[in-house]
């Protein structure tokens, strides 16, 4: 490469978008040890950083799904489980407020509060 070549910017190749199923297949190859990151990138026609990102997103997604899964709740999404937990907390707090209201009423009747 001559010095004049260094001043000419390199053309970036167009960004290739991988489908979800292609990303999944790449992830499976990596998990099974069938391909390295470099091999997967070359095969898919993308940059190594894309493969690294696919691997990280798959790991994060799996961990999120596993954390949200509860025995005996098949087919419920993480959002559904979270909503059920929030509703249970609302019910618990509602009962606590009722109990405190009764105590306050009793104290007021006894003249304990002015």
VENCORDA-V828201 format. One record per run of one state. SS is the DSSP state (alpha for helix, beta for strand, coil for the rest). FROM is the first residue (numbers start at 0). TO is the last residue. If there is no record, write none. Layout:
BEGIN
SS	FROM	TO
SS	FROM	TO
END
This chain:
BEGIN
coil	0	1
alpha	2	5
coil	6	18
alpha	19	31
coil	32	35
alpha	36	43
coil	44	46
alpha	47	67
coil	68	76
alpha	77	109
coil	110	113
END
